[in-house]
Amino acid sequence: MGSFAIIDIKDGKIIKMEVPAGGSYDLQGQLNKYVEPPAPLLLSNKRWEFQDANWFPDFPASSEKILWFYQHARGQTADGVIAINATVLERLLSIVGPITDNKRAITLTSTNALSTIQQIVEEGPEKAKNKPKQIIADLANQFLQYLENIRPQSAMPILVSLQEALNRKEIQAYFIDDKTEEEVKTLGWGGQILPTSPTQDFLLVANANIRGQKSDAQIKQTISHQAVVETDGTITDTVLIRREHVGKDGEKLYGQTNVDYIRVYVPEGSKLISASGFTWPNEASFKAPEKYFQKDEKLKQIEKEVGIDTNSGTRITQEFNKTAFGNWIITEPGEISQVQFTYRLPFKLVAVKNNSPADAWKKIFITADDKIINYQLIAQKQSGVESSFDSQIIFNGPWEPVWQEGKNMKRAANGALIESMELDKDTVWSLIVKNKN
């Protein structure tokens, strides 16, 4: 997390907003707890602090940790967390038009805003005063003034764009009030790792850039998934993740080595068969916590250690009712890294008679006497990460695909293909096959 604001709201109106000019690091000197960070974060810091609190891909879990750090640094509590990605600024500027910052004699547009702000944060005169994020504080007030005086005819495009941002997880929200939080989740804005049924396939690829500076902006990631269903219903999945670094070597911030700790979340109880392609940071680069640092209770509750794959060094944990495989990918500018996980799902798909009611058009392909298998895949998007996604679903044995549903999904002779697409939101695919005999 780079910047944060504390906002007081009364009766739907913002009555106070504080944007610390030092960004999220402003809380470092105020924190009164000494806890060990998640093991991969030891590459950057021996102590877990506010700026790295958003470790969990489950947004409610990260929000609770954010609020915990804030309380133990400021001695205050807050009622919720709203995370806003930098892309939302580009969205707003594309609608409201350029904004001029007279203090710095610059004009920000949707195409130059992020790079201009980044340059000022890293190289501007306010950095020497430990106020690198002062420009964000100044801009926030300008946006608030604009929104307070917005014309009704201008409000709708902004609302439509913000709705899209919420659907794409560019904005996520969490509230400690149970009723409010449940409403947020119902709307799909909560960012929680999705629950699944005992016979649903699931995939979430979560990337954590650790000491890679801004190199993630230059990474093109492709996730290729394959599920093979054997005649006895056993399912073996293979996930291939390709990361291409298109940055220029030596370019400040963006041309740095990309150091990524990757976690692949799959159905709980899945068994890792093999994993390959990883590159580990130098062991000497990791920092050792002080002996008096405490283990974090929240982390212990969430990350339940299962074991380490001795062949690849992949860490296996149980988290959020899922199994997670974690390892390192290091990608240099101009290079491509590729890693692969193969694992067996904890359930089998069993053929059943089609006793469920079906739409009239489905009855053309499926009768009540047919034995059918229903395969369903949920792929969850990580906030802030752009990935392309494709999949192959292969049925071995006497099975014929008869019905499918989902974006870019096409039936094949022995299953289905999900053609390459942008994974811009959580997506579900379904495939029904029937016995050909």
Protein Blocks (a to p, Z undefined) as FASTA:
>chain_A
ZZdcddddeehiafbdcddfkljmlmmmmpcbdcdddfklmmmocbdcfklmmmpfblkl
mmmmmmmmmmmmnopacfbdcdddfklmmmmmmmnopaddfknopacdfklmmmmmmmmm
mmmmklmnopaklmmmmmmmmmmmmmmmpcfklmmmmmmmmmmmmmnopaccddfblklm
mmmmmnopnopacdddfkbccdddddddehkljmlmmcccdddddddddfkopacddddd
ddddfbdehiahjlpccdddddddddehiacfbdchiacddfklpccddfklccdfklmm
mmccfbdcfknopacddeehiacddddddddehiacddddddddfbdcdddddfbccdfk
lmmmpcfkbccddddddddddehiacddddddddedjdddfbdcdehiacdfklccdddd
ddfbccddddddddfZZ
